[in-house]
Amino acid sequence: MRIGSCLYGFVIHGAVFLFTGCCMLLAMLASLPFVFLLDWVPDVVFTAGAILMLLCSYAFIWFLAARFAYNQKMRLFEVQLGSFVLLAFMISLFFLDGSSMKDIVLNWDDTSCAFVPPAFTFLCLSYALVLLPVYQSKLWHLILPNGVRLKDLFHVLGDLVLILILLIGATLLFLSF
């Protein structure tokens, strides 16, 4: 096992996390004129657009990172392990005060130190814990060796959307108890 690949996964995930946060801020800034011009449109439309921008920027930067790792002959498992460690660390920060998972997921009122509720951040990180290894593996085995083909990209996107819908359904089922 090479430490360099694990360290690359750890560092690049931190960079992806910061890049995605900056893209989210830019998306919010770019949507401000539309929010004021299209005041009659429900807020959920703008929220969905911001979340879509978040997912697209996250997926694109991970595509570039996986492509670099693939070209450098790094091992997929080691890159995934490094990114998994950072995700697990960020999720564990939510449990430092002794909160249960249900308390965190139901905490939509408190904005804490950020502009989004802790529940949204926790759910995004938890979903990334499942979706990121799948996405990296799909990129590694389907797209990178064969070149980028639109058909393969839609196949990967379809798989990720299906898994995301299942995760959201499981979360809603969990919240009903």
C-alpha positions as CSV (number, residue, x, y, z in Angstrom):
1,M,0.0,0.0,0.0
2,R,1.4,3.3,-1.0
3,I,0.9,6.2,1.4
4,G,1.1,8.7,-1.5
5,S,-2.1,7.5,-3.0
6,C,-4.0,7.6,0.3
7,L,-2.6,11.0,1.0
8,Y,-3.6,12.1,-2.5
9,G,-7.2,10.9,-1.8
10,F,-7.2,12.7,1.5
11,V,-5.9,16.0,0.2
12,I,-7.8,16.0,-3.0
13,H,-11.1,15.4,-1.1
14,G,-10.3,18.4,1.1
15,A,-9.7,20.5,-2.1
16,V,-12.9,19.1,-3.7
17,F,-14.8,20.0,-0.6
18,L,-13.5,23.6,-0.6
19,F,-14.0,23.9,-4.4
20,T,-17.6,22.7,-4.1
21,G,-18.2,25.2,-1.3
22,C,-16.9,28.0,-3.5
23,C,-19.1,26.9,-6.4
24,M,-22.1,26.8,-4.1
25,L,-21.3,30.4,-3.0
26,L,-20.9,31.4,-6.7
27,A,-24.2,29.7,-7.6
28,M,-26.0,31.6,-4.8
29,L,-24.4,34.9,-5.9
30,A,-25.3,34.2,-9.6
31,S,-28.9,33.4,-8.6
32,L,-29.6,36.6,-6.7
33,P,-30.7,38.6,-9.7
34,F,-33.0,35.8,-10.7
35,V,-34.5,35.6,-7.2
36,F,-35.4,39.2,-7.3
37,L,-36.6,39.2,-10.9
38,L,-38.6,36.0,-10.6
39,D,-40.0,36.6,-7.1
40,W,-43.2,34.6,-8.0
41,V,-41.2,31.4,-8.5
42,P,-41.2,29.2,-5.3
43,D,-37.9,29.0,-3.4
44,V,-37.7,25.3,-3.9
45,V,-36.8,25.9,-7.6
46,F,-33.7,28.0,-6.6
47,T,-32.8,25.5,-3.9
48,A,-33.0,22.7,-6.4
49,G,-30.8,24.7,-8.8
50,A,-28.2,25.3,-6.1
51,I,-28.2,21.6,-5.1
52,L,-27.8,20.6,-8.8
53,M,-24.9,23.1,-9.1
54,L,-23.4,21.6,-6.0
55,L,-23.7,18.0,-7.4
56,C,-22.3,19.0,-10.8
57,S,-19.3,20.8,-9.4
58,Y,-18.6,17.9,-7.0
59,A,-18.8,15.3,-9.8
60,F,-16.7,17.3,-12.2
61,I,-13.8,18.0,-9.9
62,W,-13.8,14.4,-8.8
63,F,-13.7,13.4,-12.5
64,L,-10.6,15.5,-12.9
65,A,-9.0,14.1,-9.7
66,A,-9.8,10.5,-10.6
67,R,-8.4,11.1,-14.1
68,F,-5.2,12.5,-12.7
69,A,-4.9,9.5,-10.3
70,Y,-5.6,7.1,-13.1
71,N,-2.9,8.6,-15.3
72,Q,-0.4,8.5,-12.4
73,K,-1.0,4.8,-12.0
74,M,-2.3,5.1,-8.5
75,R,-4.5,2.4,-7.0
76,L,-8.2,3.1,-6.8
77,F,-8.6,1.5,-3.4
78,E,-5.9,3.7,-1.9
79,V,-7.4,6.9,-3.3
80,Q,-10.8,5.8,-2.1
81,L,-9.4,5.1,1.4
82,G,-7.9,8.5,1.7
83,S,-11.1,10.2,0.6
84,F,-13.1,7.9,2.9
85,V,-11.0,8.8,5.9
86,L,-11.7,12.6,5.4
87,L,-15.4,12.0,5.0
88,A,-15.6,9.8,8.1
89,F,-13.7,12.5,10.0
90,M,-16.1,15.2,8.9
91,I,-19.1,13.1,9.8
92,S,-17.6,12.3,13.2
93,L,-17.5,16.0,14.0
94,F,-21.3,16.0,14.3
95,F,-21.2,13.5,17.1
96,L,-18.7,15.3,19.3
97,D,-21.4,16.9,21.5
98,G,-23.1,13.5,22.1
99,S,-26.0,14.1,19.6
100,S,-27.7,11.1,18.2
101,M,-28.1,10.6,14.5
102,K,-31.8,11.3,14.7
103,D,-31.3,14.6,16.5
104,I,-28.8,15.7,13.9
105,V,-31.0,14.7,11.0
106,L,-34.0,16.5,12.5
107,N,-32.1,19.7,13.2
108,W,-33.3,21.9,10.3
109,D,-33.9,25.0,12.3
110,D,-30.5,25.8,13.6
111,T,-28.1,27.3,11.1
112,S,-25.1,27.1,13.5
113,C,-22.0,28.8,12.0
114,A,-23.0,28.2,8.4
115,F,-25.8,29.4,6.2
116,V,-27.2,25.9,5.8
117,P,-28.8,23.7,8.6
118,P,-26.6,21.1,10.2
119,A,-29.0,18.4,9.0
120,F,-28.5,19.3,5.3
121,T,-24.7,19.2,5.7
122,F,-24.8,15.9,7.6
123,L,-27.0,14.3,5.0
124,C,-24.8,15.5,2.2
125,L,-21.7,14.1,3.8
126,S,-23.5,10.8,4.7
127,Y,-24.7,10.4,1.1
128,A,-21.2,11.2,-0.2
129,L,-19.9,8.4,2.0
130,V,-21.9,6.0,-0.1
131,L,-22.0,7.7,-3.5
132,L,-18.3,8.8,-3.7
133,P,-16.8,5.3,-3.8
134,V,-19.4,4.2,-6.3
135,Y,-18.7,7.2,-8.5
136,Q,-14.9,6.8,-8.3
137,S,-15.2,3.1,-9.1
138,K,-17.5,3.7,-12.1
139,L,-15.1,6.4,-13.4
140,W,-12.1,4.2,-12.9
141,H,-13.4,1.1,-14.5
142,L,-15.9,2.4,-17.1
143,I,-14.9,5.8,-18.3
144,L,-11.2,6.4,-17.8
145,P,-9.9,3.3,-19.7
146,N,-12.3,3.7,-22.6
147,G,-12.3,7.5,-23.0
148,V,-15.2,9.8,-22.2
149,R,-18.3,8.7,-24.1
150,L,-21.6,10.4,-23.5
151,K,-23.4,7.0,-23.2
152,D,-21.1,5.9,-20.4
153,L,-21.6,9.3,-18.6
154,F,-25.3,8.9,-18.6
155,H,-25.0,5.3,-17.4
156,V,-22.9,6.5,-14.4
157,L,-25.3,9.4,-13.8
158,G,-28.3,7.0,-13.8
159,D,-26.7,4.7,-11.3
160,L,-25.8,7.6,-9.0
161,V,-29.3,9.0,-9.2
162,L,-30.9,5.7,-8.4
163,I,-28.6,5.2,-5.4
164,L,-29.3,8.8,-4.3
165,I,-33.1,8.2,-4.5
166,L,-32.7,5.0,-2.4
167,L,-30.7,6.8,0.2
168,I,-33.2,9.7,0.4
169,G,-36.0,7.1,0.7
170,A,-34.1,5.3,3.5
171,T,-33.6,8.6,5.3
172,L,-37.3,9.5,5.1
173,L,-38.1,6.0,6.4
174,F,-35.6,6.6,9.2
175,L,-37.2,10.0,10.1
176,S,-40.7,8.5,10.2
177,F,-39.8,6.4,13.3
